[in-house]
Amino acid sequence: MNFMPTRVFLTRGIGTANSKLGSFEQALRDAGIAHCNLVYVSSIFPPNATLIKREDGVKELKPGQIVFTVLSRLSSKEPSRKISSSVGIALPKDPNVHGYLSEHHSYGHGAKENGDFAEDLAASMLASTLGIEFNPDDAWDTKEDHFKMSGQIIKTTNITSTAEVGPDGKWKTVISAAVLLP
């Protein structure tokens, strides 16, 4: 099978239930992808693929369809625990070159911090592939400016889902995903 995705969409979800699996299912429903069979893939944004809107991508999904996904997920039932998941994207100027997707999840961080970290991961992987020299210890804002000024990276972004576990003892799950479509 030679499957080359031509479109990618980002989605996220939050779920709460009495079981960890149930909260994951609820998060998938919230993200609009629960009715699909998810196959986890690594971190390459395909060359010549287009980033499309979530609503456009979800409309194309059929029940039972096998869907290739870069997925970040985190669950907890610890009261007041803050959980966060992100997928970062970095796209090169040349559409014939692949970009990068990165997944990151963490406890205790907010959406901006977690999302910036995932975006930084994707951009750093792409920059190293493109031969852009940078200081990996620089703050994300500094690296982002440097990457974009190089003219080789034109877009970085992320999708992040953050939640706080309630006092009721129920499981909470956050997911962030990049879904690859033919």
N, C-alpha and C positions, 0 to 999 in steps of 0.2 A: 504494500500500500504506500503510495506516495502522496501524502496529504500536505499541501502547502497552503497555510492560511492566507487569506487576502484581506481580512478585516479583523479588528480586535475591538472589544468594548470592555469598559470597566464597570464593575458593580460592587456593591457592598451590602451587608445585612447584619442585623442584630437579632438574636433569639433568646428566649427565656423559657425554661421548662423544668420539670422535676428530675430529668436525667440529662447527662451530658450529651448523649446522642439526640435526645429530643430538642435540646437547645440548638444544636448544630442544624438539625432539620429546619427549625424555625428561622434560623439565620439564612439558610439557603432559600427558603420561601421568600423572605424579606428581600433577598438579592435577585429573585426572579429566576433562579436556576435549579430549584429543588426537583423539578420534573425530568431532569437530564441525568445521564450517567457521566460523572466527571472523571476524567483521566488527568492526573497531575503531570505537568511537564515542567521543564526547567525554564531558563530565563531569557530566551531569545525572542525579540520582536522581529517577525519575519521581514525580509527585504520586500519593498514595494507594497507592504500591507498598509491599510488605512485605519486610523483610529476613528470609530464611529460612536454615535450616541447610544447610551444604555438602552433606551426605549426601542431604538431601531434594531439592536442586536437581539434583545429578548423576544421581539415579535417573530424572529426567524427560528427560534428554538421549538422543537417538537418533543412531545413526551417520549422518553426512552432513548432519545438521541445521545450518541457518544459525543461529548464535548471536551476538547482539550483546554485545560485551564491552569494558569499560574495562580495559586491560592495561598493566602495567608490566613491563619485561623488561630484563635486563642479562646480558651474556656476557663471559667472559674466558678466556684460557688462560695468563695470566701467573702463574707459581708464587707461592703465598702471597698472591695478591691477594684481598682481601675484597670481595664484591659483594653488593648489597642492592637489592631492589625492594619497593615498597609501593603500596597503594591506600588512600587515606583516605576517610572518609565523614563527612558532617555532615547531620543530619536536622532539619528544623524542627518546632516544636510543632504547627503546623497541617498536617495530612496533605494538605490540598488545595494546598499550596505545594510546589514542587520543592526537593529537597535537592541536595547536590553530592558528586561523586566526584572524587578527584584521584589522579594517578599520579606517582610519583617513584622514581627509581633513582639510586644513587650507588656510588662506589668508596670503600672504607676505613671505612665507617660500620657500626655495629651495628644490630640490629633495633629497639631502642628509639629511637635517634636518627633513623633513617630513617622509622620508622613515625610518630613524633611529628611529623616535618616534613610528611609526607603528610596527616596528620590536621589539622594547622594550616592547610595550604593549602585543604583542603575547607571547614573552618570559617570561614576568613577570607573565602572567596568567598561563602559563605552569609550571613555577617554583613553584608558590604557590600551584598548584594542586599536584605536585610531592613532596612537602614538603621541597623544597630547601630554606633555609633561605637566605635572602638578604636584603640590605638596599634599599628601594624604591627611596630614594633621591640621590643615586649614579648616576653618569653619565652613559649613555648607554654602552660606551666602557668598563667601570669597571664591570658593571653587566654582559655584554656579556662574558667577560673572566671568571668571577666567575661561570656563568651558564655552560659554556662549560667545565670548569675544574671539575665540579661536576661529569661529566661523564654520566649524565642523559639526557642532551639536546645535540643533535648532530648537528642540523642544524637550523640556523635562516637566514631568507632572507626577502626581500620585493620587491614589484613592485610599481613604483611611476610614476605618470604622472604630469608634471608641464608645465604651459604655462603663458604667459602674454597677457592680453586683449589689443587689438589694439586700435588706436585712432578713428576707423571708427564707433563706436557705436554698433557694432555687438556683439552678445552673444558668449562667449567662455565657453566650458565645458571640464573638464578633468575627466576621469574615470580610476579606477584601479580595477581589479576584479580577484577573484579566482573562477574558474568554476569547478564544481564537476560533474564527469561523472560516469555512471554505469560501 
